[in-house]
Amino acid sequence: MLANFFGKSKPVNFIVLFALFLIYFSFSLFSKELSLNLFKELLGFIVVFSIFNFILAKNQLTFDNSFAFLFFVTLIGFFPDVIIINSTFYACLTVLLFLRKVYSLKSQKNILHKLFDGGLWLGVSFLIEPYTALFAVLLYISIYLHQQYTYQTLLTPLIGFGSVVFLFFTYCFWYDKLNDFYLLFDWSIHYDFNLYLSTKYLFQNTFITSLVITAIVLKSPKALAILNTFRKNWILTIIHLIISLLIILLMSNKASSELLFVFFPVAVILANGLELYQHKWIANVLLLLFLAISIITNFI
């Protein structure tokens, strides 16, 4: 049923998934006023979906199916508060553009160009949300896995990143706003996790965490047993998840919109876990359960 339908990447799948997002989006309208911001939110998430799907299609992070895209959309149903255009959204958007370069390093084409662009996009996201600078670790691990360390591959991302930061420093210096620049390096740790442990999100977090851990445990032995590109991408995805979680935990003013950072790795991991089930009925039950909870959540 659902497993068979989304088991292949077909244009009709994306139409169905976009319609599913519109359902989640319509649920959010009950708590918002009608304004141009709604159009911005809709357009913004269309862009996010396009970049996410492009990264999946070009870099073979899953097999030829739509499971990852399905999980990405349904995660929005689990956490409808992420449907908002704010600084965190723009940080996530620029991080996606950065990830496009990170995962594309498996190809030998235009390596230095990709590394410079990756550093550039990371610099932009750093200006929006300083903690995203931690994703630099992911970039250098990708270099190690897919390429090799040379002075060029090590320095090129720093040049891209430094260019953005230097331009911002110049702007702040010229307009006497150096305090804004110094705030980028004022990293204080915030241990307030009450939002994620509240009754509003506790069940969703527990349910998804259980599935993610199960998928990692089941998939990792098979993924790591063979020396191929997927093995490297699997390692990158798990590290991506860890860094994303760390960034969320470090961020101040937690409002649930920051959960968008983990949607990418969680969706990819869940999709790869679902592919393991030989019996389609198990996959169908999991997908139905996932969809049902994502819809019910909006009415609790």
Long-range contacts (C-beta under 8 A, 24 or more apart in sequence): 1-280, 1-284, 2-283, 2-284, 2-287, 2-288, 2-291, 3-274, 3-280, 3-283, 3-284, 3-287, 4-280, 6-65, 6-66, 6-67, 6-70, 6-287, 7-65, 7-66, 7-67, 8-64, 8-65, 8-66, 9-57, 9-64, 9-65, 9-66, 10-66, 13-66, 13-69, 13-70, 14-53, 14-66, 14-69, 17-66, 17-69, 17-70, 17-73, 18-46, 18-49, 20-73, 20-74, 20-77, 21-45, 21-49, 21-73, 21-76, 23-77, 23-295, 24-73, 24-76, 24-77, 24-80, 24-83, 24-294, 24-298, 25-83, 27-77, 27-80, 27-298, 27-299, 28-80, 28-83, 28-298, 37-85, 40-85, 41-83, 41-84, 41-85, 44-85, 44-89, 44-93, 45-76, 45-83, 47-93, 48-92, 48-93, 48-96, 48-260, 49-73, 51-93, 51-96, 51-97, 51-100, 52-96, 52-264, 52-267, 54-100, 55-96, 55-99, 55-100, 55-103, 55-264, 56-268, 58-103, 58-104, 59-103, 59-104, 59-106, 59-233, 60-229, 60-230, 60-233, 61-103, 61-233, 61-237, 61-268, 62-268, 62-271, 62-272, 62-275, 63-275, 65-271, 65-275, 67-270, 67-271, 67-274, 67-275, 68-267, 68-268, 68-270, 68-271, 69-267, 70-271, 70-287, 71-266, 71-267, 71-270, 71-271, 71-290, 72-263, 72-264, 72-267, 74-290, 74-291, 74-294, 75-208, 75-259, 75-263, 75-266, 75-267, 75-294, 76-263, 76-294, 77-291, 77-294, 77-295, 77-297, 77-298, 78-204, 78-208, 78-293, 78-294, 78-297, 79-201, 79-204, 79-256, 79-259, 80-297, 80-298, 81-255, 81-256, 81-257, 82-256, 82-257, 82-259, 82-260, 82-263, 84-257, 86-257, 87-128, 87-129, 88-129, 88-255, 88-257, 88-258, 88-260, 89-257, 89-260, 90-128, 91-125, 91-128, 91-129, 91-132, 92-260, 92-261, 94-121, 94-122, 94-124, 94-125, 94-128, 94-132, 95-121, 95-122, 95-125, 95-132, 95-135, 95-261, 96-264, 97-121, 98-122, 98-125, 98-135, 98-139, 99-135, 99-138, 99-240, 99-264, 101-139, 102-135, 102-138, 102-139, 102-142, 102-236, 103-142, 103-233, 103-236, 105-142, 105-143, 105-145, 105-146, 105-147, 106-146, 106-229, 106-232, 106-233, 111-147, 111-153, 112-152, 112-153, 112-156, 115-139, 115-143, 115-153, 115-156, 115-157, 115-160, 116-156, 116-157, 116-159, 116-160, 117-160, 118-157, 118-160, 119-156, 119-157, 119-158, 119-159, 119-160, 119-161, 119-162, 119-163, 120-160, 120-161, 120-163, 120-164, 121-160, 122-157, 122-160, 122-161, 123-160, 123-161, 123-162, 123-163, 123-164, 123-165, 124-164, 126-161, 126-164, 126-165, 126-184, 127-164, 127-165, 127-168, 127-184, 129-247, 129-251, 130-184, 130-185, 130-187, 131-187, 131-247, 131-250, 131-251, 132-247, 134-243, 134-246, 134-247, 135-243, 135-247, 136-161, 137-239, 137-243, 138-236, 138-239, 138-240, 138-243, 141-235, 141-236, 141-239, 142-236, 145-232, 145-235, 145-236, 146-229, 146-232, 187-250, 188-252, 189-250, 190-249, 190-250, 190-251, 190-252, 190-254, 191-249, 192-254, 193-249, 193-254, 195-254, 195-255, 195-256, 196-254, 200-300, 201-256, 204-293, 204-297, 207-293, 208-266, 211-270, 211-273, 211-286, 212-241, 212-266, 212-269, 212-270, 212-273, 214-273, 215-269, 215-270, 215-272, 215-273, 215-274, 215-276, 216-269, 216-273, 218-273, 218-276, 219-269, 219-272, 219-273, 219-276, 222-276, 223-272, 234-272, 237-265, 237-268, 237-269, 238-265, 238-269, 240-264, 240-265, 241-265, 241-266, 241-269
